[in-house]
Amino acid sequence: MEGVELIDPTDFFNILNQEMTYPMLSDPCYLLLFDVRSLSQYMEDHILTAKLVSKNEFGEFQIPIDSEVETKCNIVVYDETTSDVLNPNSPAIAFASILWDNGSKNPVKVIKGGFQDFSALYPFLRTQEMLYTPQELDNMFIYPVEVLPRFLYVGNHRQSQAGRVNKDLKIKAHVNVSKSRDAAFEGRLEVPGKEDKPVPPLLEILIDDKKDEDLMPHFQNACNFIDSHSAKDGKSVLVFSDLGISRSITVAMAYLMHRKKLSLKQAWQYMKKCKRNMCPNRSFVQQLSLWEEQLFGKKISDLNDVEPY
């Protein structure tokens, strides 16, 4: 359907959890989220920052007066269960079409599976709060982005220390790609040569974010470590660095190339959808190009295919 697209719950989780200096949710032009379920359902609980859509006396959806749909980067709609963009009976699809016809500059997104699927996967993002002050949005807690659903996350040092991240995302192992060891993880290091020991919950790659640092020798070890923590138990791995935009992103892309057989260009495009402000230093990108050649026996991606800085 023109102007309307379905997005997976994971994609919307990542939309909610983008940040620069402040959470992107604090930018009034970033996201407009609409709940088209009933008033009683909305009052019971809804997704963080969602606005309830009301109907007029004729049963027609009404766009809230302060919506300014033409100024928003992301407009997202959900109902209870919609999973098909061609469903003629879907309230979410119907309202998304109205928003598109009324000036949305980008296709309106509908969460696949609606509130039911999203809240089942991310119950910690349900709320009863209806109004947010600018200060509350500035201080909104942001989770690491989800790279592989329910298995691989990328974040920053602050998020790695947050108990709610480890609990809510069921983090069982961490990959620390930073300059220094982290005292919070003492006693949890990988022990080389101890194959009879349980799989360790921490791998540390002690490296700075500088152009003369060599991260490539650590790619295979990082991939092996992440692979050793199978997703079959429903738990996940968090890769983190100081800011979560360079070293951790590089390791995550190396893993995607290894695990999903993606070229550098494909891994870059995939990660850019997950973490919009990612910014691996140019030396690390060149090392990923060498990693691509090592994995596939030839160079596939031209560095000019990767977004310039």
C-alpha positions in Angstrom: 0.0 0.0 0.0 1.4 3.4 -1.0 2.8 5.4 1.9 2.4 2.6 4.5 4.9 0.0 5.5 5.1 -2.7 8.1 8.1 -2.8 10.4 9.2 -5.6 12.8 9.0 -5.0 16.5 12.8 -5.0 16.6 13.0 -2.2 14.1 10.7 -0.1 16.3 12.7 -1.0 19.4 15.7 0.5 17.7 13.8 3.6 16.6 12.9 4.2 20.3 16.5 3.7 21.5 18.5 6.1 19.3 20.5 8.8 21.0 23.0 11.5 20.2 24.0 13.8 23.1 20.4 13.3 24.3 17.8 10.6 23.5 16.4 11.2 20.0 12.9 11.0 21.7 13.6 14.5 23.1 13.6 15.9 19.5 10.0 16.9 18.8 10.5 16.2 15.1 11.9 12.7 15.6 9.0 10.4 16.4 5.2 10.6 16.5 3.7 7.3 17.8 0.0 6.6 17.7 -2.1 4.0 19.5 -5.4 3.3 17.7 -6.7 0.7 20.2 -9.7 1.4 22.5 -9.5 4.0 25.3 -9.7 1.2 27.9 -6.8 -0.7 26.3 -4.7 2.4 26.1 -5.4 3.4 29.7 -4.4 -0.1 30.9 -1.0 0.3 29.3 0.6 1.4 26.0 4.0 1.8 24.4 6.2 4.5 25.7 5.4 8.0 24.3 2.3 6.7 22.4 -0.7 9.1 21.8 -4.2 7.8 21.8 -6.2 8.4 18.6 -9.8 9.3 19.1 -12.8 9.0 16.7 -15.5 11.6 15.9 -19.2 11.0 16.2 -19.2 9.3 12.8 -16.6 6.7 13.9 -13.8 8.3 11.8 -10.3 8.7 13.1 -9.2 12.2 14.1 -5.6 13.3 13.8 -4.7 15.1 17.0 -4.5 18.8 16.5 -0.9 19.2 17.6 0.5 16.3 15.4 2.2 18.4 12.7 2.6 15.2 10.7 4.5 17.0 7.9 7.4 17.8 10.2 8.0 14.3 11.7 10.9 12.0 10.6 9.2 8.9 11.9 5.4 8.4 12.2 4.5 5.0 13.7 1.1 3.5 14.3 0.0 0.3 16.1 -3.2 -1.5 16.9 -3.7 -4.8 18.8 -2.5 -7.4 16.2 -2.2 -6.1 12.6 0.4 -8.2 10.7 -0.6 -7.5 7.1 -0.3 -4.2 5.3 -3.2 -5.2 2.9 -5.6 -6.1 5.8 -8.7 -4.0 4.9 -10.0 -4.3 8.5 -6.9 -3.1 10.2 -7.3 0.1 12.3 -3.6 0.7 12.1 -3.4 0.5 8.3 -6.5 2.7 8.0 -5.1 5.4 10.2 -1.6 5.2 8.6 -3.2 5.8 5.2 -5.0 8.9 6.6 -1.6 10.2 8.0 0.0 9.6 4.6 -2.7 11.4 2.8 -2.4 14.3 5.2 1.2 15.2 4.5 3.6 12.7 6.1 6.9 13.2 4.4 8.0 9.6 4.9 6.0 6.4 4.6 4.0 5.8 7.8 5.2 2.7 9.7 2.9 0.1 11.2 4.3 -2.2 13.9 3.9 -5.8 12.7 1.9 -7.8 15.2 0.7 -4.6 16.9 0.8 -4.0 20.7 0.4 -7.7 21.3 3.7 -8.8 19.7 5.7 -5.7 20.7 4.7 -5.8 24.4 5.4 -9.6 24.5 8.9 -9.0 23.4 9.5 -5.7 25.3 7.2 -5.6 28.3 9.5 -3.1 30.0 8.6 -0.5 27.4 4.9 -0.6 28.4 3.6 2.3 30.5 0.5 4.1 31.7 2.2 7.5 31.4 0.5 9.8 28.9 2.3 13.1 29.0 6.1 13.8 29.1 7.8 17.1 30.0 10.9 18.1 27.9 13.1 17.3 30.9 11.6 13.8 31.2 12.3 13.2 27.5 15.9 14.5 27.9 16.4 12.0 30.7 14.6 9.1 29.1 16.5 5.8 29.7 17.9 4.4 26.4 18.6 0.8 25.9 21.4 -0.7 23.6 20.3 -1.3 20.1 19.3 -4.8 19.0 21.4 -6.1 16.2 20.2 -9.7 16.0 16.8 -10.2 17.6 17.0 -11.3 21.2 20.6 -12.3 20.9 23.1 -9.5 20.0 23.0 -5.9 21.3 25.4 -3.0 20.9 25.7 -0.2 23.5 27.9 2.1 25.5 29.7 1.7 28.8 26.9 3.3 30.8 24.4 0.9 29.5 26.7 -2.1 30.3 26.6 -1.1 33.9 22.8 -0.7 34.1 21.1 -3.5 36.0 17.9 -2.9 34.1 19.7 -3.5 30.7 21.1 -6.8 31.9 17.8 -7.9 33.4 15.4 -6.6 30.7 17.5 -7.8 27.7 18.6 -11.0 29.5 22.2 -10.3 28.9 24.4 -13.3 29.9 27.7 -12.2 28.4 29.6 -9.0 27.6 32.3 -8.0 25.1 34.1 -5.0 26.4 35.9 -3.2 23.5 37.5 -0.4 25.5 40.9 0.9 26.5 40.6 -0.2 30.1 39.5 -3.1 32.1 36.2 -2.6 33.9 36.3 -3.3 37.6 32.5 -4.1 37.6 33.4 -7.3 35.6 36.3 -8.5 37.7 36.3 -12.3 38.1 34.3 -12.8 34.9 37.2 -12.9 32.3 37.7 -15.5 29.6 40.3 -18.1 30.7 42.3 -19.3 27.7 42.9 -23.0 27.5 40.2 -23.9 30.0 37.9 -25.7 27.7 36.5 -27.7 30.5 35.2 -24.6 32.3 31.8 -23.1 31.7 31.6 -20.6 28.9 32.8 -17.3 30.4 30.5 -14.3 30.6 33.1 -11.7 29.5 35.6 -11.1 26.8 37.8 -8.0 27.0 39.4 -6.4 23.9 41.6 -3.7 25.4 42.0 -1.2 22.6 41.8 2.6 22.1 39.7 4.3 19.5 42.6 5.6 17.4 43.6 5.2 13.8 46.9 3.3 14.7 45.1 0.6 16.7 44.8 -2.9 15.2 41.4 -4.4 16.0 41.4 -7.0 13.2 43.4 -9.6 15.1 40.6 -9.7 17.7 37.8 -10.3 15.2 37.9 -14.1 15.1 38.2 -14.4 18.8 35.2 -12.1 19.3 33.2 -14.1 16.8 34.0 -17.4 18.5 33.1 -15.9 21.9 29.7 -14.6 20.7 29.0 -17.9 18.8 29.8 -19.8 22.0 26.8 -18.1 23.7 24.1 -19.8 21.7 20.7 -17.9 21.5 18.9 -21.2 22.2 18.6 -20.4 25.9 16.8 -17.1 25.2 19.6 -15.0 26.6 21.8 -12.5 24.8 25.2 -10.8 24.4 26.1 -7.1 24.7 29.0 -5.7 22.9 30.0 -2.3 24.3 32.6 0.4 24.1 32.9 3.9 25.7 30.4 5.6 23.5 29.0 2.6 21.6 29.6 4.1 18.1 33.0 3.0 16.9 34.8 0.0 18.5 31.7 -1.9 19.5 30.1 -1.2 16.1 33.2 -2.5 14.3 33.1 -5.8 16.3 29.4 -6.2 15.7 29.9 -5.7 11.9 32.7 -8.2 11.9 30.4 -10.7 13.6 27.6 -10.0 11.1 30.0 -10.6 8.2 31.1 -13.8 9.9 27.7 -15.2 11.0 25.4 -13.9 8.3 27.9 -14.0 5.4 27.4 -10.3 4.7 29.8 -8.2 2.7 31.2 -5.1 4.3 28.7 -2.9 2.4 25.8 -5.1 3.5 27.0 -5.2 7.1 27.4 -1.4 7.1 23.8 -0.9 5.7 22.4 -3.3 8.3 24.2 -1.7 11.2 23.2 1.8 10.0 19.6 0.8 10.4 20.2 -0.4 13.9 22.5 2.5 15.1 22.0 5.7 13.2 24.9 7.7 14.7 27.4 4.9 14.3 30.9 6.2 13.4 33.7 3.6 13.4 37.0 5.3 12.7 38.3 4.9 9.2 41.1 2.6 10.1 38.6 0.1 11.6 36.6 0.2 8.4 39.7 -0.6 6.4 40.4 -3.5 8.7 36.8 -4.7 8.1 37.7 -4.6 4.4 40.6 -6.9 5.1 38.3 -9.1 7.2 35.9 -9.3 4.2 38.8 -10.5 2.0 39.8 -13.1 4.6 36.3 -14.4 5.0 35.3 -14.6 1.3 38.7 -15.0 -0.4 38.3 -11.8 -2.3 37.5 -8.1 -1.8 33.8 -7.6 -2.4 33.0 -4.0 -1.2 34.7 -0.9 -2.4 35.4 1.5 0.5 33.6 4.1 -1.6 30.5 2.0 -1.1 30.7 2.7 2.6 29.2 5.9 3.8 31.8 8.7 3.7 32.7 10.7 6.8 
